[in-house]
Amino acid sequence: MLVGNFKSLWNKAVFGVGLGWLVLVSLIWQSGQLETSADRAVFAAVLVAGFLVTYLFGFFLEARYNKKKLS
């Protein structure tokens, strides 16, 4: 079983997985599939937005769980 509080475990998980995704993103970035700067901008914006939404969603779930646990 995992030991630690949610925030430290969530940060380790998200940033650990994020490093793996960074390798995949760099492979896509260098593959030549993103031909124009507009393609690169859209790719980067979607990637960053998705990462932030996923990261923040974990804290939303924790707050909801804690609220439910107290009820």
N, C-alpha and C positions, 0 to 999 in steps of 0.2 A: 504494500500500500504506500502511496505517496505521503511524504511527511513535509509539512510546511503550510504556510497560509496561501490562500488562493492567489493573491497578487503576485507573490514571488514565483509560484508554479506557473501561472498564466504567462508571466513575462518570459520565463525560461522556455516554455513551450512555443510561444509565438515567435520569439526571436531565433530560437533554434531551427524551427521550420522555415522561418524567413530567410535564414542563410542558405538553406537548400533551394528555396525559390529564387534567391538572388543568382545562383549558378544557372538555373534554367532560364531566367530572364536574360542573363548575359549571353547565353547561347542563342536565344531568339534575336536579341539585339544585333548580334554580330553575324547572323545567318544571311542577311540581305533581304529578308522578308519585309522589313520596314524601309521602304524605298524613299519616302519623302519625309521632310521634317514634320509635316502634319500627321503622318502615320506614327512617327515616334512620339509626338506630343500626346496623341490620343492613347497610345499604348501606355505611356508613363502615367497619365492622369487616371486611367482606369485601374492600373496596377496599384498606385498609391492610395486611391480612394477605397479600393477593395481591401487592402491591407489594414487601413485605418478603421473601416467599418467592422471588419472581423475582430480587430483588437478591442475596440470599444464595446462590441456586442458581448464579449466575455464578461465585462464588468456589469453590463445590464443584466445578464443572466445571474450573476452572483447576487446582485441587489434583489432581484426577484426571488431567488432561492432563499435568501436571508429573511425577506419579508414573509414568505410563505412558511418558513420554519418557525417564526415567532407567533404566527396566528394559530 
